[in-house]
Amino acid sequence: MNKIAFGQFVNTNSIIHKMDARIKIIGTILFMITIFLVPTNNFYLLGALLVFALILILLTKVQLSKYLKSLKSIVFLLVFAFVFQVIFRNNGTVIYIHYFKFTWNNIVVASFIAAIYLLIRKYLPMKFIFFVLTTVLIIYILGLPMHGAILNQNTIKLSIYEEGLISGSFIILRVLTLILFTTILTLTTKPTELNNAIESLLKPLELLHIKTSVFAMMVSIALRFIPTLFLEADKILKAQASRGVDFNEGNLKAKVVQIISLLVPMFVVSFKKADELAIAMEARGYIPGEKRTKLNEMKLQFSDFIWLFIFVGIFTTYILLRIL
């Protein structure tokens, strides 16, 4: 459970924790829109938003490792987006040119390194870093002018342009800023507060006969049970591993069977959790669609208006900069 950042609440009694949940949601939405208002490759404006997000992270008094764990699941996506931009964006000045010379010696050495990596990867810490380093080493070896019979007479050229590096770096910085800011919301807001805030913000929709309380409850339950289901999946994986199942080995057919052995108990656990939750809600007198009273009514404080003014001010400033 501690390895999962999304959906977890960490109470440090900071000023961000004391902020009204409605202001947090509004601020998060405005901040997300502001990030995409930043002109492409304008690192100064995007960097200012990242600094603002880091200031809020410091104010939360939550350990930085909690925020870094939220980035762990998207590292592959960030690297893929960066590599895609570097390879296929061919604008600007050429920074580096790499030639692939496919000789038998190159192929043998590269294959040997790949085989060694596949044999020892299960014992390596930080597997993703070693995967990237191994890939870079293989690419470098395939470019060395080794002697030997040439497998392919045509030399393949890979050109890295300045525009590709800039664009790839900008995408990584944008996604990084977005994830960090949204993580602030989930780490500093209780599920019940989040539920009440969503219901309060969607209150005007009840004029259209839309039951906002039901929708808010669905969102709250979904956010609450994401880390719970991840924890159950981790338990099932460990149980399967104790029975000799290795999800990293085997051919495609074996991996499909292994995934099914994970999905079936996950569905069973999910239905069981849902049934227990329904019984608990009925025992507490919850009736979908009925008007509910609250023990603690949400009230905006003076500090909440200050934070709202800050969020709206940043949003307005970036709109004006975009227009002008």
LINHU-V462418 format. One line per field, one symbol per residue. phi: phi as a letter, one per 20 degrees, with the letter a starting at -180 (. if undefined). psi: psi as a letter, one per 20 degrees, with the letter a starting at -180 (. if undefined). burial: 1 if it has 24 or more other ideal C-beta (glycine too) atoms within 12 Angstrom, else 0. Layout:
phi->???
psi->???
burial->???
//
This chain:
phi->.fedefneddecleffffffffffffffffffffgeefggmeffffffffffffffffffmegfgfffffeffdfffffffffffffdedcnefebcddedeeffgfffffffffffffdffeeflgfffffffffffffffdfefeqfefcfeeedddddffffffffffffffgfffffffgffedcfgffffffffffeggfffemdffffffffffffffefffffffffffffffffenedfedneffffffffffefffffffffffffffffffffenfcgnffdecfdffcfeffffffffffffffffffffffe
psi->hiiphpiqpoojkrhhhiqphhhgggggghhghhgiipqpjnhgghhhhggghhghghhhjqphhhhhhhihijgggggghgggghgiomqbpphqpppoonrhggggghhgghggghhjhiipqlhhghgggggggggghiiqmqqrpphphppppoppqghggggghggghghgggggghhgghhjpqhhhgghgggghjghiihjkpnhhgghhggggghhighghhghhgggghghhijjpoiirragghhgghhhihhghggggghgghghgggghhhjkpopiqpqqqgoqppprhhhhghghgghggggghgghhg.
burial->000111111100000111111111111111110110110010001100110110011001010001101110011001001110110010000000000111100110010010001000000000000000010001101110000000000000010100011111111111111111111111111110111111111100000000011001101111111111110110011001000000000000000001001100010011000000000000000000000000000100000100110110011001000000
//
